[in-house]
Amino acid sequence: MKYRWATFTAVFGAMLCLGSAPAVAAPDEGTISVDGAPVRVAIAADGTAYLGNYGQGGGIFVVPPGATEPSRTISTGGYITTGLGLGPDGTLYVATADGDQSAVGVVPAGATDVARTIPVSAGFHPLAVGPDGTVYVANSTGNTVSVIAPQGTAVDRTIKVGAGPAEIAVAKDGTAFVSNQTAGTVSVIPAGADAVSKTIELVSDTGTSQEPHGIAAGPDGTVYVANIKSNDIAVIKAGADTVAERIYVEGGPQDVTVAPDGSLYVTSLLTQKLSVIRPHAEDVEGSISTDGGPGHLAVAPDGSVIVISPGSGPGQGSVVRYSAEALAATPLASGASTAAAPAATPAPEAASQPAAEAQPSAGSWNALPAVAGGVAAVVVGVAVRILLKGRRRKAGLAAGASQAG
């Protein structure tokens, strides 16, 4: 496999020059030491964290609750990890890739190796698991989602979605929501369905995609979508066809997760922050500086949040656990800019990349490639945000509805 770390390092350096003032550091953070390039994270009901290694050799690091290093590694046969999901019975599903060979591996609870694999199309495959054990696999190269039935041994059916499916979230009722980054839409797939039931648009008033990426379903069925280009979290109420409101988050928010109490945690790669949004809030309450450019994240049963910052090369990333106490005490960043740094426009998903090369754009790093060319947009974007931020918040509902339509 080839790793273009030099290119990534150069772009990452450009990104650092564009960041806004740092947020307040968390007083109670704990670094989890791993030797690899973790990109994906899933946390079990007992608090065990699984970290998918995107670096050479692949594998999944298993971190016990509260531990600062893995207790063991689950082998993926040398394949890199591009997706992780946990089933209701503790079964771990891992999407792997090596050149033109991709599969979903099945790891029974407590196992040390992949028990069996289910072939999928070549490429990178974010995935999610429903409450009944159904596995949904995003196929960026074909703009489809493969569905694997509970305990299935092969793909059961393939469903056409919008262009550039990036992430998948599954609600408690089994409905799957797919963020289509290129199309600027969210596809809705009811439990057991063979086709999309409706498509929710996330485009600007000029018809361009707002680059929806991270997506999460709350305990009440509300869906939250991180829009990299428009610097906001789109809120879609249960059963709705349009966006109800938008919550402004600076720095190109690219991933979002929901805590059991309804709190939202959002990573912004450009500003290197973890933002906190309280239940039913219309604004970010505060933010925490992260260790490098944050990517994927997950909430543990104890309320702590694990954030992965991939870094610029093998062994240079970080995994940090933020305690529930630190998150609860998060203040608004002192002196931080209230204007948005323009989000990095992500490169096309894996469809535009050779399957034989493991590129950082699979998952956490796909927001970086256009940052170096966005210096001029920084000045414009900041000025516009300063002038319009007050009016935008007051008119958030109307703006969200018009953009979603």
Phi, psi and omega in degrees: 000154179246139179236118184269064183293326183298316179297316181297320180299318180297316180293319181298322177297319177298322180298319182298328180291341185261355186294151176276184181302143185292153176277175180288135180287144178288133182282350188224056182258151179228126180277136175258118185276123176226150180250089182169207179229073181294138179233318182257152177217138174222142183237128182281170182297334179271004178094355177294131180257138177245124182245116181280128182270117177273354181279176182301134181096341177060214180098169180231122178277132180253118184244114179297161180304128177079353183286157180253003176204160181294147175270337179196171177232132176270124182285140173245023177068026180089355180277143176286155181262129179240353179199147179221145175201146180249132176277168182296338179264010179090359176294134179258130177249130184230124175275129181235158180212144173205099184065232181268013178251118178227149182201166170251116179271146180248120181242107179299155181306128178084354182286158180257354181215166174290125182282323180200164180232152178239114183297140173226175182295158180296147178127192181261140191225090167299148180215165177213154183240132180279171182295342178261002180096001175292136182252130178248126186239122180280130178247094184295327183289336182244002183054048181222170172233125176271138181246125177249121182293156178307131182062018181289157179246359179204166176296127183278319180199159180235132186242131179285132177232193180284174183290135176072050177301125187253312182216162181227140172231144180239126180282171183297333179274004178091358177288132179259138179240129184241124176274121181257101191293317181288317182286333184075041182221169170238124177267137182249123181239107178297156179303129178079359184283157177258358183206164176292134180272330178198162180234128181256124185275139176229071182233160178284175180289353174263000176089008179267152181295141175267014177056058176295133182231271181297147181211142182212148178249128181278171181298337179264007179092355175291139181249137181240132184235127178273118181257109185296316188282326183263004175056053178202168172252118177276132182253120180244115181290156181304126178080358184281160178255351183222171177283131181277319181200171178227139179248119184290128175225119185286161168085021178069065180303130184237345174217152183214144175221159184242130176279163179303331180275000179095358176294145177252140174236130188231132174260136176240114185292320186291320181263357178055058182225153167250113182264147182243127177236119182284160181306132177068006180285156179255357182218163173291131179282319181190178181212159182235134175294136180253168182272086184089193182282110185285145179239250183283157182208164179206152180259134178271162180302333180276005178091354177285161181234132176256127182240132177257129173244105190300329182080187186254009180179175181302129178078002183256357178276183179213157174231122184235135175257123177257124185290158178298324180295317180295321180291322180293331182265009184298118177271165172294134184304120181291122178077002181289147180294138175268357177265147184277133164285135183301138182289149173290133177280117185294152172289159175306151181295188190304345181300331183267002184247148176298130182297339184281352182243133180275101184262147178298350182286354177283098176095245194293332191260010186279002178267359190271323196305330184264004185296318185301333181267008186257018184298316181298324182291338180300311183299313181296313184298317181295315181299315181297317181298319181298318183287324190254355188300317182298313180293328182293320181293321179294326183258024186302317183295315181293320180295318181297319181294319182291323180288326181286338183279000000 
